Amino acid sequence: MSTGAARHVAVLDREAVELLQPRAGGIYVDATFGAGGYSRALLQTAGTRVVGIDRDRTAIAGGSTLVEESGGRLTLVEDRFSHLAEVCERLGVEAIDGVVMDVGVSSMQLDQAERGFSFRLDGPLDMRMGDRGLTAADVIARVSETELADIIYLYGEERHSRRIARAIVAARQEAPISTTRVLAEIVARQVRAKPGDIHPATRTFQALRIFVNEELDELQLALEGAERLLKPGGRLVVVSFHSLEDRIVKNFLSERGKSGGGSRHLPELAQRAPSFELITRRPLTPTDAEVAANPRARSAKLRAAARTTASAHPPLPLPSWPRLADVIRGG
């Protein structure tokens, strides 16, 4: 099979595929298809079938060549990766051998100014991974100063969130904030950066992107969907790029990887059997050579686990952080 040219380099791809242990005839889900790096690697094993999911229509269209090359073994679906269990159900797939997730924005999206993800490229303040729902510009125009500060603080871990929110609200009263450059300049005037620091707008842009795309809820729901779908022995591999994502994956696997659900005062039958066995006790990180070749890999962390024979645990309650639905209702 021809490999084709990839517009996005999958991070820790060799390690991810090795941990998935693809076998002939196995069924795998590439939950964040992107440019198809993981799918392409999985298809190298004879007889594998891959379901690729991406909410970005451009990514799905870009995978058409790989679909043809796969001889019918790759199916691409435009959808949220939180819906991976429902996607497989629609395709008649009841159980799978592995799931890989590369969480967050892709290099392709960052490099397209018109998508509005990057403060380094001037473009419309969009930030949607798909083509539905509110844009980042809509959010900035509609939320209160307090809500905006909470979004920037919680999703961007930005300690200057209140100062930034105050400046954004003052600026939008003068004129709509509709481009990445305008927003980046507003934030940069509020956050002093020392030489060698990240760009002052990095955390604010991260926060808005996560909020607009509901990324953290998406991740938790996707993990629960994988738990329901994976066969005993099936592998889950997740590559994340910042602490909020990694914390969700770590906590999910920790909770699912130990007996729990009861207490020492309850009968042994009340204890819930672990649904996952950890493969990586500590996250894998990229080598210096990979970071040099692909700077995006710098903050990547890979965690992996194998499904046990136990039943899936009940879904966890989603954290009470700000949500896009609240903005929509408020409008």
C-alpha contacts under 8 A as a table, 3 or more apart, distances in Angstrom:
res1	aa1	res2	aa2	distance
1	M	44	Q	7.74
1	M	69	E	6.31
1	M	70	S	7.41
2	S	69	E	7.26
3	T	40	R	7.11
4	G	66	L	7.96
6	A	9	V	6.69
6	A	35	A	5.93
6	A	36	G	7.66
6	A	37	G	7.24
7	R	35	A	6.20
7	R	107	S	7.83
7	R	108	M	6.35
8	H	34	G	7.26
8	H	35	A	5.63
8	H	37	G	7.78
8	H	106	S	6.98
8	H	107	S	5.62
8	H	108	M	5.88
9	V	35	A	7.84
9	V	37	G	6.93
9	V	107	S	7.74
9	V	294	N	7.51
10	A	13	D	5.46
10	A	37	G	5.48
10	A	38	Y	6.86
10	A	102	D	7.84
11	V	102	D	7.90
11	V	239	V	7.64
11	V	286	P	7.79
11	V	297	A	5.83
11	V	300	A	7.38
12	L	15	E	5.40
12	L	16	A	6.03
12	L	239	V	7.71
12	L	285	T	7.71
12	L	286	P	6.28
12	L	297	A	7.87
12	L	302	L	7.54
13	D	16	A	5.02
13	D	17	V	6.12
13	D	37	G	7.37
13	D	38	Y	6.36
14	R	17	V	5.42
14	R	18	E	6.13
15	E	18	E	5.12
15	E	19	L	6.13
16	A	19	L	5.24
16	A	20	L	6.30
16	A	100	V	7.42
16	A	237	V	6.30
16	A	302	L	7.65
17	V	20	L	5.01
17	V	21	Q	6.47
17	V	22	P	7.19
17	V	38	Y	7.11
17	V	41	A	7.05
17	V	42	L	6.85
18	E	21	Q	5.26
18	E	22	P	7.64
19	L	235	R	7.42
19	L	237	V	7.30
19	L	304	A	7.25
20	L	98	G	6.09
20	L	99	V	7.73
20	L	100	V	7.88
20	L	234	G	7.90
20	L	235	R	5.41
20	L	236	L	7.14
20	L	237	V	6.95
21	Q	235	R	7.88
22	P	26	G	6.66
22	P	42	L	6.54
22	P	45	T	6.63
22	P	48	T	7.58
22	P	97	D	7.91
22	P	98	G	7.84
23	R	26	G	5.42
23	R	45	T	6.58
23	R	46	A	7.81
23	R	48	T	6.98
24	A	45	T	5.96
24	A	46	A	5.18
24	A	47	G	5.03
24	A	48	T	5.52
25	G	46	A	7.02
25	G	47	G	4.45
25	G	48	T	4.59
25	G	49	R	6.89
26	G	47	G	7.15
26	G	48	T	4.89
26	G	49	R	6.29
26	G	96	I	7.36
26	G	97	D	5.85
27	I	48	T	5.90
27	I	49	R	4.79
27	I	50	V	5.85
27	I	51	V	7.81
27	I	96	I	5.12
27	I	97	D	5.38
27	I	98	G	6.96
28	Y	42	L	7.91
28	Y	48	T	7.52
28	Y	49	R	6.26
28	Y	50	V	4.81
28	Y	51	V	6.30
28	Y	96	I	5.85
28	Y	97	D	5.65
28	Y	98	G	4.80
28	Y	99	V	5.76
29	V	50	V	5.61
29	V	51	V	4.77
29	V	52	G	5.95
29	V	53	I	7.68
29	V	84	L	7.96
29	V	96	I	7.53
29	V	98	G	6.35
29	V	99	V	4.73
29	V	100	V	6.45
30	D	33	F	5.59
30	D	38	Y	6.75
30	D	39	S	6.11
30	D	50	V	6.86
30	D	51	V	6.08
30	D	52	G	4.70
30	D	53	I	6.32
30	D	99	V	6.04
30	D	100	V	5.21
30	D	101	M	6.41
31	A	51	V	7.79
31	A	52	G	5.94
31	A	53	I	4.95
31	A	54	D	6.89
31	A	81	F	5.35
31	A	84	L	6.86
31	A	99	V	6.83
31	A	100	V	6.11
31	A	101	M	5.26
31	A	102	D	7.71
32	T	52	G	7.00
32	T	53	I	5.61
32	T	54	D	5.34
32	T	81	F	6.54
32	T	100	V	7.72
32	T	101	M	5.55
32	T	102	D	5.82
32	T	103	V	7.07
33	F	36	G	5.10
33	F	37	G	7.66
33	F	38	Y	7.55
33	F	39	S	7.20
33	F	52	G	5.28
33	F	53	I	5.48
33	F	54	D	5.45
33	F	59	A	7.21
33	F	60	I	7.76
34	G	37	G	7.62
34	G	54	D	6.76
34	G	59	A	5.41
34	G	60	I	7.80
34	G	106	S	6.90
35	A	59	A	6.24
35	A	62	G	7.03
35	A	63	G	6.79
36	G	39	S	5.10
36	G	40	R	5.84
36	G	52	G	7.93
36	G	63	G	6.69
36	G	66	L	7.94
37	G	40	R	5.23
37	G	41	A	6.37
38	Y	41	A	5.15
38	Y	42	L	6.17
38	Y	100	V	7.66
39	S	42	L	5.09
39	S	43	L	6.11
39	S	50	V	6.56
39	S	52	G	7.09
39	S	74	L	7.89
40	R	43	L	5.26
40	R	44	Q	6.74
40	R	66	L	7.50
41	A	44	Q	5.42
41	A	45	T	7.82
42	L	45	T	5.97
42	L	48	T	7.06
42	L	50	V	7.47
43	L	46	A	6.92
43	L	47	G	7.72
43	L	48	T	5.86
43	L	49	R	7.14
43	L	50	V	7.24
43	L	70	S	7.17
43	L	73	R	7.68
43	L	74	L	7.97
45	T	48	T	6.00
47	G	73	R	7.63
48	T	73	R	6.79
49	R	73	R	4.65
49	R	74	L	5.97
50	V	73	R	6.20
50	V	74	L	4.83
50	V	75	T	6.37
51	V	74	L	5.89
51	V	75	T	4.90
51	V	76	L	5.97
51	V	77	V	7.51
51	V	88	C	7.79
52	G	74	L	7.08
52	G	75	T	6.04
52	G	76	L	4.67
52	G	77	V	6.22
53	I	60	I	7.94
53	I	76	L	5.90
53	I	77	V	4.97
53	I	78	E	5.93
53	I	79	D	6.11
53	I	80	R	7.12
53	I	81	F	6.16
53	I	84	L	7.48
54	D	57	R	7.35
54	D	59	A	6.82
54	D	60	I	6.58
54	D	76	L	7.92
54	D	77	V	6.61
54	D	78	E	5.20
54	D	79	D	5.57
54	D	80	R	6.20
54	D	81	F	6.59
55	R	78	E	5.06
55	R	79	D	4.52
55	R	80	R	5.02
55	R	81	F	7.41
55	R	129	M	6.45
55	R	130	G	5.19
56	D	59	A	5.41
56	D	60	I	6.65
56	D	78	E	6.85
56	D	79	D	7.97
56	D	129	M	5.51
56	D	130	G	4.67
56	D	131	D	7.49
57	R	60	I	5.12
57	R	61	A	6.19
57	R	78	E	6.33
57	R	130	G	6.73
57	R	131	D	7.89
58	T	61	A	5.16
58	T	62	G	6.06
59	A	62	G	4.98
59	A	63	G	6.38
60	I	63	G	5.28
60	I	64	S	7.06
60	I	76	L	6.43
60	I	77	V	7.14
60	I	78	E	6.46
61	A	64	S	5.64
62	G	65	T	7.26
63	G	66	L	5.33
63	G	67	V	6.32
63	G	76	L	7.66
64	S	67	V	5.04
64	S	68	E	6.43
65	T	68	E	5.17
65	T	69	E	6.20
66	L	69	E	4.92
66	L	70	S	6.00
66	L	74	L	7.65
67	V	70	S	5.22
67	V	71	G	6.98
67	V	72	G	6.61
67	V	73	R	7.44
67	V	74	L	5.35
67	V	75	T	6.80
67	V	76	L	7.66
68	E	71	G	5.73
68	E	72	G	6.94
70	S	73	R	5.24
70	S	74	L	5.91
71	G	74	L	7.67
72	G	75	T	7.22
77	V	87	V	7.63
79	D	83	H	7.00
79	D	87	V	7.93
80	R	83	H	5.59
80	R	84	L	7.44
80	R	218	E	7.64
81	F	84	L	5.26
81	F	218	E	6.94
81	F	219	L	7.83
81	F	222	A	5.97
82	S	85	A	7.87
82	S	218	E	4.97
82	S	219	L	6.53
82	S	220	Q	7.71
82	S	221	L	5.07
82	S	222	A	4.00
82	S	223	L	7.79
82	S	225	G	7.01
83	H	86	E	5.26
83	H	87	V	6.06
83	H	221	L	7.78
83	H	222	A	6.74
83	H	225	G	7.26
84	L	87	V	4.99
84	L	88	C	6.19
84	L	222	A	6.59
84	L	225	G	6.25
84	L	226	A	7.33
85	A	88	C	5.25
85	A	89	E	6.19
85	A	225	G	5.11
85	A	226	A	6.87
85	A	228	R	7.40
85	A	229	L	6.39
86	E	89	E	4.94
86	E	90	R	6.25
87	V	90	R	5.24
87	V	91	L	6.43
88	C	91	L	4.99
88	C	92	G	6.22
88	C	93	V	4.91
88	C	94	E	6.88
89	E	92	G	5.06
89	E	93	V	5.49
89	E	94	E	6.24
90	R	93	V	7.51
93	V	96	I	7.36
94	E	229	L	6.82
95	A	229	L	4.96
95	A	230	L	5.66
95	A	231	K	5.77
96	I	99	V	7.81
96	I	229	L	5.95
96	I	230	L	4.99
96	I	231	K	5.79
96	I	234	G	7.01
97	D	230	L	5.95
97	D	231	K	5.91
97	D	233	G	7.59
97	D	234	G	4.48
97	D	235	R	6.47
98	G	230	L	6.53
98	G	234	G	5.17
98	G	235	R	4.58
98	G	236	L	5.77
98	G	237	V	7.92
99	V	226	A	6.78
99	V	230	L	7.88
99	V	235	R	6.42
99	V	236	L	4.97
99	V	237	V	6.25
100	V	236	L	6.11
100	V	237	V	4.79
100	V	238	V	5.79
100	V	239	V	7.97
101	M	237	V	6.40
101	M	238	V	4.76
101	M	239	V	6.11
102	D	238	V	6.11
102	D	239	V	4.81
102	D	240	S	6.26
103	V	219	L	7.67
103	V	238	V	7.37
103	V	239	V	6.14
103	V	240	S	5.12
103	V	241	F	7.01
103	V	245	E	7.69
104	G	215	E	7.45
104	G	240	S	7.07
104	G	241	F	6.91
105	V	109	Q	6.54
105	V	110	L	7.09
105	V	129	M	7.80
106	S	109	Q	5.30
106	S	110	L	6.36
107	S	110	L	5.03
107	S	111	D	6.07
107	S	296	R	7.74
108	M	111	D	5.27
108	M	112	Q	6.52
109	Q	112	Q	5.41
109	Q	115	R	6.45
109	Q	117	F	6.86
109	Q	129	M	7.96
110	L	113	A	7.28
110	L	115	R	7.51
110	L	116	G	7.79
110	L	117	F	5.44
110	L	118	S	5.51
111	D	118	S	7.46
111	D	121	L	7.87
112	Q	115	R	5.61
112	Q	116	G	7.47
112	Q	117	F	7.95
113	A	116	G	5.61
113	A	117	F	7.36
113	A	118	S	7.02
113	A	121	L	5.37
113	A	122	D	6.06
113	A	123	G	4.97
113	A	124	P	7.64
114	E	123	G	5.09
114	E	124	P	5.93
114	E	126	D	7.84
115	R	123	G	7.14
115	R	124	P	6.97
115	R	125	L	7.56
115	R	126	D	5.82
115	R	127	M	5.82
115	R	128	R	7.26
116	G	119	F	7.84
116	G	121	L	7.86
116	G	122	D	7.56
116	G	123	G	5.37
116	G	124	P	5.28
116	G	125	L	4.74
116	G	126	D	4.78
116	G	127	M	5.02
116	G	179	T	7.54
116	G	180	T	6.16
117	F	125	L	7.46
117	F	126	D	7.09
117	F	127	M	4.89
117	F	180	T	7.76
117	F	205	F	7.33
117	F	209	R	7.22
118	S	121	L	5.62
118	S	122	D	7.73
118	S	180	T	7.00
118	S	205	F	7.60
119	F	122	D	6.90
119	F	180	T	5.51
119	F	181	R	6.18
119	F	184	A	5.79
119	F	201	A	7.01
119	F	202	T	7.58
119	F	205	F	7.36
120	R	181	R	7.65
121	L	180	T	7.24
121	L	181	R	7.24
122	D	179	T	6.61
122	D	180	T	5.42
122	D	181	R	5.11
123	G	179	T	5.43
123	G	180	T	5.60
123	G	181	R	7.23
124	P	178	S	5.93
124	P	179	T	4.45
124	P	180	T	6.17
125	L	135	T	6.97
125	L	136	A	5.71
125	L	137	A	5.27
125	L	177	I	7.94
125	L	178	S	5.34
125	L	179	T	4.62
125	L	180	T	5.14
126	D	135	T	4.65
126	D	136	A	5.19
126	D	137	A	6.34
127	M	135	T	6.29
127	M	136	A	5.96
127	M	208	L	7.82
127	M	209	R	5.63
127	M	212	V	7.08
127	M	213	N	7.93
128	R	131	D	6.40
128	R	132	R	7.49
128	R	133	G	7.81
128	R	134	L	7.82
128	R	135	T	6.14
128	R	136	A	7.65
128	R	209	R	7.29
128	R	212	V	6.46
128	R	213	N	6.13
129	M	213	N	6.64
134	L	137	A	7.95
134	L	138	D	5.72
134	L	139	V	6.78
134	L	212	V	6.89
135	T	138	D	5.07
135	T	139	V	6.44
135	T	212	V	6.61
136	A	139	V	5.05
136	A	140	I	6.22
136	A	208	L	6.23
136	A	209	R	7.20
136	A	212	V	6.27
137	A	140	I	5.19
137	A	141	A	6.16
137	A	177	I	6.43
137	A	178	S	5.47
137	A	179	T	7.76
138	D	141	A	5.14
138	D	142	R	6.18
139	V	142	R	5.24
139	V	143	V	5.92
139	V	212	V	7.74
139	V	327	V	7.21
140	I	143	V	6.00
140	I	148	L	7.40
140	I	168	I	7.76
140	I	177	I	7.50
141	A	172	R	6.98
141	A	176	P	7.16
141	A	177	I	7.47
142	R	327	V	7.13
142	R	331	G	7.04
143	V	147	E	5.97
143	V	148	L	6.07
143	V	327	V	6.50
144	S	147	E	5.17
144	S	148	L	6.06
144	S	169	V	7.96
145	E	148	L	5.11
145	E	149	A	6.13
145	E	162	R	7.96
145	E	165	A	5.62
145	E	166	R	6.22
145	E	169	V	6.31
146	T	149	A	5.15
146	T	150	D	6.25
146	T	162	R	7.66
146	T	165	A	7.58
147	E	150	D	5.09
147	E	151	I	6.19
147	E	322	P	7.68
148	L	151	I	5.09
148	L	152	I	6.23
148	L	165	A	5.77
149	A	152	I	5.22
149	A	153	Y	6.02
149	A	161	S	4.99
149	A	162	R	4.95
149	A	164	I	7.35
149	A	165	A	5.13
150	D	153	Y	5.09
150	D	154	L	5.83
150	D	161	S	7.34
150	D	162	R	7.99
150	D	322	P	7.53
151	I	154	L	5.40
151	I	155	Y	5.73
151	I	156	G	7.42
151	I	207	A	6.34
151	I	208	L	7.25
151	I	211	F	7.17
151	I	322	P	6.50
152	I	155	Y	5.62
152	I	156	G	5.05
152	I	157	E	6.83
152	I	158	E	6.15
152	I	161	S	5.53
152	I	165	A	7.95
152	I	203	R	7.35
152	I	204	T	5.56
152	I	207	A	5.16
152	I	208	L	7.03
153	Y	156	G	5.43
153	Y	157	E	4.74
153	Y	158	E	4.84
153	Y	159	R	6.37
153	Y	160	H	7.78
153	Y	161	S	5.32
153	Y	207	A	7.71
154	L	157	E	5.44
154	L	158	E	7.66
154	L	207	A	7.55
154	L	321	W	7.66
155	Y	206	Q	7.13
155	Y	207	A	4.41
155	Y	208	L	7.65
155	Y	210	I	6.66
155	Y	211	F	7.21
155	Y	244	L	7.61
156	G	203	R	4.54
156	G	204	T	5.73
156	G	205	F	7.69
156	G	206	Q	5.65
156	G	207	A	4.25
156	G	208	L	7.96
157	E	203	R	6.78
157	E	207	A	7.96
158	E	161	S	5.44
158	E	203	R	5.88
158	E	204	T	7.02
159	R	162	R	7.98
160	H	163	R	5.53
160	H	164	I	6.23
160	H	190	Q	7.81
160	H	191	V	7.03
161	S	164	I	5.10
161	S	165	A	6.01
161	S	204	T	7.98
162	R	165	A	5.08
162	R	166	R	6.09
163	R	166	R	5.19
163	R	167	A	6.33
163	R	190	Q	6.70
164	I	167	A	5.15
164	I	168	I	6.19
164	I	186	I	7.80
164	I	187	V	5.90
164	I	190	Q	6.08
164	I	191	V	7.96
165	A	168	I	5.09
165	A	169	V	6.18
166	R	169	V	5.31
166	R	170	A	6.25
167	A	170	A	5.12
167	A	171	A	6.11
167	A	186	I	6.87
167	A	187	V	7.67
167	A	190	Q	7.65
168	I	171	A	5.08
168	I	172	R	6.13
168	I	183	L	7.76
168	I	186	I	6.77
168	I	187	V	7.81
169	V	172	R	5.25
169	V	173	Q	6.49
170	A	173	Q	5.45
170	A	174	E	7.09
171	A	174	E	5.37
171	A	175	A	6.51
171	A	176	P	7.80
171	A	177	I	7.55
171	A	186	I	7.85
172	R	175	A	4.99
172	R	176	P	5.04
172	R	177	I	5.92
173	Q	176	P	7.38
177	I	182	V	6.51
177	I	183	L	6.52
178	S	182	V	7.37
178	S	183	L	7.88
179	T	182	V	5.50
179	T	183	L	6.56
180	T	183	L	5.28
180	T	184	A	6.02
181	R	184	A	5.09
181	R	185	E	6.12
182	V	185	E	5.24
182	V	186	I	6.31
183	L	186	I	5.13
183	L	187	V	6.30
184	A	187	V	5.23
184	A	188	A	5.99
184	A	200	P	7.90
184	A	201	A	5.48
185	E	188	A	5.03
185	E	189	R	6.32
186	I	189	R	5.51
186	I	190	Q	7.01
187	V	190	Q	5.27
187	V	191	V	6.42
187	V	200	P	6.68
187	V	201	A	5.63
187	V	204	T	7.76
188	A	191	V	5.32
188	A	192	R	7.07
188	A	199	H	7.95
188	A	200	P	5.24
188	A	201	A	6.10
189	R	192	R	7.37
191	V	200	P	5.64
192	R	200	P	6.95
193	A	197	D	5.91
193	A	198	I	7.44
193	A	199	H	7.10
193	A	200	P	6.06
194	K	197	D	5.48
198	I	202	T	6.71
199	H	202	T	5.42
200	P	203	R	7.38
201	A	204	T	5.34
201	A	205	F	6.07
202	T	205	F	5.40
202	T	206	Q	6.17
203	R	206	Q	4.96
203	R	207	A	6.07
204	T	207	A	5.09
204	T	208	L	6.31
205	F	208	L	5.26
205	F	209	R	6.12
206	Q	209	R	5.19
206	Q	210	I	6.15
207	A	210	I	5.26
207	A	211	F	6.11
208	L	211	F	5.05
208	L	212	V	5.94
209	R	212	V	5.24
209	R	213	N	6.16
210	I	213	N	5.39
210	I	214	E	5.64
210	I	215	E	5.07
210	I	216	L	7.06
211	F	214	E	5.01
211	F	215	E	6.86
211	F	322	P	7.77
211	F	323	R	6.75
211	F	324	L	6.54
212	V	215	E	7.97
212	V	324	L	6.44
214	E	217	D	5.77
214	E	218	E	6.13
214	E	323	R	7.09
214	E	324	L	7.01
215	E	218	E	4.91
215	E	219	L	6.13
216	L	219	L	5.09
216	L	220	Q	6.42
216	L	244	L	7.79
216	L	245	E	6.69
216	L	248	I	7.79
217	D	220	Q	5.28
217	D	221	L	6.15
217	D	318	L	6.84
218	E	221	L	5.29
218	E	222	A	6.00
219	L	222	A	5.05
219	L	223	L	6.21
219	L	245	E	7.62
219	L	248	I	7.78
220	Q	223	L	5.17
220	Q	224	E	6.41
220	Q	248	I	6.85
220	Q	249	V	7.68
220	Q	252	F	7.83
220	Q	318	L	7.89
221	L	224	E	5.13
221	L	225	G	6.16
222	A	225	G	4.94
222	A	226	A	6.17
223	L	226	A	5.11
223	L	227	E	6.28
223	L	249	V	7.84
223	L	252	F	7.76
224	E	227	E	5.02
224	E	228	R	6.47
224	E	315	P	6.65
225	G	228	R	5.24
225	G	229	L	6.35
226	A	229	L	5.12
226	A	230	L	5.90
226	A	236	L	7.38
227	E	230	L	5.71
227	E	275	S	7.59
227	E	307	R	7.28
227	E	312	A	6.07
228	R	312	A	5.74
230	L	233	G	7.86
230	L	234	G	5.33
230	L	235	R	7.33
230	L	307	R	6.44
231	K	234	G	5.03
231	K	307	R	6.66
231	K	309	T	7.87
232	P	306	A	7.68
232	P	307	R	5.07
232	P	308	T	4.93
232	P	309	T	4.96
233	G	306	A	5.44
233	G	307	R	4.98
233	G	308	T	5.97
233	G	309	T	7.76
234	G	306	A	5.54
234	G	307	R	5.26
235	R	304	A	7.12
235	R	305	A	5.86
235	R	306	A	4.52
235	R	307	R	6.27
236	L	304	A	5.49
236	L	305	A	5.35
236	L	306	A	6.23
236	L	307	R	7.65
237	V	302	L	7.01
237	V	303	R	5.89
237	V	304	A	4.41
237	V	305	A	6.77
238	V	249	V	7.59
238	V	302	L	5.61
238	V	303	R	5.46
238	V	304	A	6.39
239	V	300	A	6.43
239	V	301	K	5.55
239	V	302	L	4.41
239	V	303	R	6.65
240	S	245	E	5.88
240	S	246	D	5.73
240	S	300	A	5.57
240	S	301	K	5.43
240	S	302	L	6.56
241	F	245	E	6.97
241	F	246	D	7.29
241	F	297	A	7.87
241	F	299	S	5.29
241	F	300	A	4.54
241	F	301	K	6.42
242	H	245	E	5.73
242	H	246	D	6.30
242	H	299	S	6.47
242	H	300	A	7.25
243	S	246	D	5.05
243	S	247	R	5.86
244	L	247	R	5.21
244	L	248	I	6.49
245	E	248	I	5.28
245	E	249	V	6.46
246	D	249	V	5.14
246	D	250	K	5.94
246	D	301	K	7.13
247	R	250	K	5.05
247	R	251	N	5.94
248	I	251	N	5.27
248	I	252	F	5.99
249	V	252	F	5.15
249	V	253	L	6.15
249	V	303	R	7.56
250	K	253	L	5.39
250	K	254	S	5.98
250	K	303	R	7.63
251	N	254	S	5.00
251	N	255	E	5.99
252	F	255	E	5.25
252	F	256	R	6.05
253	L	256	R	4.99
253	L	257	G	5.53
253	L	276	F	6.86
253	L	278	L	7.17
253	L	305	A	7.41
254	S	257	G	5.00
254	S	258	K	6.57
255	E	258	K	5.98
255	E	260	G	7.87
256	R	259	S	7.77
256	R	274	P	5.38
256	R	275	S	5.44
256	R	276	F	5.67
256	R	313	H	7.30
257	G	274	P	4.84
257	G	275	S	6.15
257	G	276	F	4.80
257	G	277	E	5.44
257	G	278	L	6.57
258	K	273	A	7.16
258	K	274	P	4.93
259	S	271	Q	6.09
259	S	272	R	5.36
259	S	273	A	5.01
259	S	274	P	5.18
260	G	263	S	7.66
260	G	271	Q	5.12
260	G	272	R	5.04
260	G	273	A	7.05
260	G	274	P	7.72
261	G	270	A	6.59
261	G	271	Q	5.34
261	G	272	R	5.42
262	G	266	L	6.18
262	G	267	P	8.00
262	G	270	A	5.05
262	G	271	Q	4.94
262	G	272	R	7.33
263	S	266	L	5.39
263	S	270	A	7.78
263	S	271	Q	7.51
264	R	267	P	7.69
266	L	270	A	6.36
267	P	270	A	5.66
267	P	271	Q	7.72
268	E	271	Q	5.59
269	L	272	R	7.71
272	R	313	H	7.84
273	A	310	A	5.97
273	A	311	S	7.83
274	P	277	E	7.30
274	P	308	T	7.15
274	P	310	A	6.47
275	S	307	R	5.89
275	S	308	T	5.11
275	S	309	T	6.94
275	S	310	A	5.13
275	S	311	S	6.44
275	S	312	A	6.02
275	S	313	H	7.06
276	F	305	A	6.03
276	F	306	A	5.45
276	F	307	R	4.54
276	F	308	T	5.31
277	E	305	A	5.48
277	E	306	A	5.19
277	E	307	R	6.39
277	E	308	T	6.58
278	L	281	R	6.31
278	L	304	A	6.48
278	L	305	A	4.36
278	L	306	A	6.44
279	I	303	R	7.76
279	I	304	A	5.42
279	I	305	A	4.79
279	I	306	A	6.70
280	T	283	P	6.00
280	T	284	L	7.35
280	T	303	R	5.76
280	T	304	A	5.53
280	T	305	A	6.91
282	R	303	R	7.44
283	P	301	K	5.51
283	P	302	L	5.12
283	P	303	R	5.08
284	L	301	K	5.60
284	L	302	L	4.91
284	L	303	R	6.68
285	T	299	S	7.80
285	T	300	A	5.99
285	T	301	K	5.05
285	T	302	L	6.46
286	P	289	A	7.99
286	P	290	E	5.96
286	P	291	V	6.52
286	P	297	A	6.50
286	P	298	R	6.99
286	P	300	A	6.80
286	P	301	K	7.70
287	T	290	E	5.22
287	T	291	V	6.39
288	D	291	V	5.15
288	D	292	A	6.13
289	A	292	A	5.08
289	A	293	A	6.23
290	E	293	A	5.05
290	E	294	N	5.82
290	E	295	P	7.84
290	E	297	A	6.94
291	V	294	N	4.94
291	V	295	P	4.91
291	V	296	R	7.16
291	V	297	A	5.35
291	V	298	R	5.36
292	A	295	P	5.99
294	N	297	A	5.72
294	N	298	R	7.80
295	P	298	R	5.57
296	R	299	S	7.19
296	R	300	A	7.84
297	A	300	A	5.24
322	P	326	D	7.27
323	R	326	D	5.56
323	R	327	V	7.23
324	L	327	V	5.28
324	L	328	I	6.46
325	A	328	I	5.00
325	A	329	R	6.13
326	D	329	R	5.18
326	D	330	G	6.00
327	V	330	G	4.94
327	V	331	G	6.20
328	I	331	G	5.19
